[in-house]
């Protein structure tokens, strides 16, 4: 959201419609960027203002409202438009997933046309440019497994910042000559399917019309910015910036700044603005449980030393739960002595990054007492860093407001030291709610606070926001936002019934939010491209999932999540941050390794899919169900009955399945008991 005043805030919201979610291609963690040298008004970061985690989106702990798409920033004039394009595959998005898809599809000899709303590569790293933005997946794992690229690229930090990542994308483009297949400054505004022709027609706001047999939506996890419906915000006359649209040249020196939010992005922004602003006031509902980043430089020699091992590391990542070749403990928190436990906690803490989550004991997210033990260690480490007793109790409360690991854990550098500064105020919105904005600031229940600038780190409409606002329609002409209005339906987290030959990556009901981004998206892109190759070999016109397959997939997702502590916490992982959006599990927590096995198993006989051969009408639905090996429900009412089988009763914190687990988790699906802590705790 660009800087504005109350006079033009309303009109700006109209301009916001110029950009949408489909433009941004995926990411794993978050942050800001552009690529290929087109970096306006940038100066190199210093260690002080770059050693922070990349966002990944926040929970909306700041208020309720509506999601508003915002205008793209840092854009270049659109190139000349080729109005009509006929191709084999349309790819929407030019971030990690889009690039991976282009690279792999080229090897099939297919014609490709990609559209990107931004003016360069990068996906999330093109769009977000707020202070301190950096990735929170560590080197060398946060990169694509493209040998031509990684052999000739070296990262300079354990956790690269947004500027370095833009340079990385520029290097990918220069190495692979990607842009010949991409139209930039082209936001997709309509995508519809003609079943008779077996073709998708895609239109952009730049005037393109493209037809293709296949449609790949590499639109990302976190792009559609969420702006709560704060009363009176349109009357405020100061600067207003959303973290997802940060303009160049913002200067907070000598200013009083309000920051709304306490998620991963807010943590990064706090670390920067707290050192620069005259006064920084942070408004929050729930604090984040931040972990130490342990940032450090990567030397040229260290980069060189890793090169011989990267291929194997990438392969091992695909065989792991979270995309990184490390595992948690095979035992529970209380299966060792307190002395052993404390020693191990200290070791994980010293490693930094997500090790305190990924490599912890295997019942941290399954057992409340085990979870509390981990929280108590985090509490001890954190409270000793905050001298102000009021701030200490807000940021590290003695009683946990939610279970550890069930909400995103940001990585931090000196967050708590900045919070402790006298020029930084913390306001708990639970105790001191916002009444309204006025022309000069915020009127709270205790007093009025005046500000020169308001920063909205209020997060995103995660998982679905980039898909439900691009005019995507099924073969019957129904928009996906209406198909999903009562909940998400996918098969394998990559395809949807009624949308033939449409594939999604970095998507809902996949391991997305709990995985290293490049690893999971490459897993998905490989499946998509291999599926397309098989469809071409078998002379198949189209495939689409059966709804019964979607039902079973949702049952699996729900059952696995309900056996953990995740359902006790509302966050962007469940859609709980968006008013009116159904809160439900959106992440497959069985791990990338099991996920890929399940996806690959469906390719043998297109299990769970309706298949249409060239020059052949769709086969009878009942035959297709039998062909796919999935029994069709006799009527729609059976869907809810099947879902009810997976309902878990909570009684004094203990859960029981109404039916035997084997009735819900079909053969070949990972059993929940085998899901280790690393499978359900890791964040991209």
C-alpha positions, 0 to 999 in steps of 0.5 A: 500500500503506497503512502497516502493521506486520509484524503486519498486513501479511499481513491487509492483503494480503487487503484489497488485493483490494478494488482492482484494475487495471481501475479506474485509467484510463490515463496517460502518465507517472505520478503521483498524484491525485484530482479535482474538489475532493475532495482530502483533507489537501492543501497546496499544493506548493512549488517545492522539492518539486514540480519533479520528473517524473511516474512512469511505473512502474519496472523492478523492479530490486529483487527478484523476487516476485508482483504484489499488487493493493492497496486504494484510498486516499482513497476516498469512500463509494459512492453508491447502486447501480442494480443492473441497467443496460442501455446501449449502451457500458460504459467501464471507467476514468475517466482520460484514455482514459475521459473521451475515450471518454465525450466522443466517444461522446456525440456519437453519441447512444449511452447510456454507462455508465462504472465507476471504482474510485476515487471521482473522475476522474483515472485514474493521477492519482487513485491515486498520491500519493507525494512529488514526483509530477508528469508528465514530458510538458511543457505544453502537450502533456499535455492532451486536445484538447477545445476547451471544456476547453483554452480555459478552462484554464491550467497554471501549470508546464511540468511540472504536479504531481499536485495541479494535474492533479487540478484539471485533471480537476475542470475537465474534469468541471465543463465537460462534466458527465461524472459523470452517466455514471460510477459511482465506487467500482465496481471491475469484477470480471467481464466476459463475452460472450453471443454469441447476444445479442451483449451484454457483461455487466459486474459490479462489486464495488459490486453493479452489473450492466450489459449493453452491445453494446460494451465499452471498457477504458480501464484504463491502463498502470501500475496493478497494483502490484508487490511483490517477494517479499522474504524476511521482509517480513511480519515487519518492524514499521515502516511500509511504503508502496508508491509506488502507494498513498501515504496522507496524512500520512506524515512522515519527519522524524527517521526512517531510511527505506529506499527500494527502487527506482531508476526514475522514481518512486524518482527523484522520491521520493528528491528529496523524502525525501532533504531531509526524512528523517534518513537515506535509504538507496536500494537499487538494482540498476541506476541510471536515466539521468536527464535534466534536467527544466528546470522553470519557471513558465508565466505567464498571458500565456504560456498566452494566447499559446499558445491560438491554436496549440493546435489545430494543435499537437494535430493535428501531434502526431497526425502525429508519431512520439511525439505531440509536434511535434518530430523528431530529426536525419535523420542518424547520430551519426557523420555529423557532426564531433565538434565539431558533435555536442558542440554539438548535444548541449549544445543538447538538454541545455539544452532539458530534458525529453525533447529529449535523447532525442526530437531526437537522431540517428537511429541512437542505438537502432540502433547500439551505437557511436552509443549509446555516444557518447550515453551518454558525453555523459550520463556526463560531465554526470552524474558532475560532479554527484556528489562522492562517488566511491563513489556516482558509480561506482554512479549513473553507471558508466563502463561502461553497464549497459544501452543508453541509451534502452532503459529509461525515462529519468526527468526530474530536478530535483536528484536527483544533488545529493540523492544526494550528500548525507551523509544519503543512502546508496546500496546496490548490491544486486548487490554487497550482496544482501538476505538477509532483513527482520526486525522492525526492518530489513534484513539484508544480506550485509555488515551489518544496517540498521535503519529506521523506514520502508520505501518500495517503489518497485518498480513495476507489472505494466505493460501487462497487469496492469490487464486480467488481473485484472478477470475478463475472459472471452472468448466461450468463457468463458476468462479473458484471463489464461489466453489471454495466459499464454504471451504477448500477442495483440492486433490493432492493440493494441486488440482481441483474437480471441475478445472481440467488440466489446471495445476496449482503449486505452493498451494493449499492442502499441500505441505506448503506452509511447513516446508522449505519453499524451493523443495516443496515447489520443486516436488510439485512442479516435477509432478505437474510436468511429469503428469503433462508428459504422461498425458501427452504420451497417452493421447489424453485430452484432459484429466480432472479430480473426482470430487470423491477424491477431494473428499478423501484428501480433505479427510486426510488433511483434517485427520492428521491435523486433528491429532495435533495441537494445531486446531487449538490455535487460530492463525493464517495457517488456518485462514483464521485471520480473514473475516468471513473465511472458513477456518480449516486445516490448509496444510498437509503435515505428513511431510514432503517425503510421504506427500510425494509418494502419495502424489506419484502413486496416483499417476500409475492409473490416474487414481482419483481422476476423470480421464478424457481421451482425445476425440472421446467424450468424458466417460460415465462418472461411475466408470471413472470412479471405479477406474480411479479406485475411489468409490463414489458417494451416492448423494451429496449428503454422504460427503458430510457423513464422511467428513464427520468420521474424521471429527475429533472430540476434545475432552479435557484436552484429550482427543478421540477419533469417532471411527477407527483411523483406518477408515479415514486414512486409506492405504498408502496414507501416512499414519498420524502416529508416525508424523515426527515433530519435524514434519509438523513444526518446520516453517518455510 
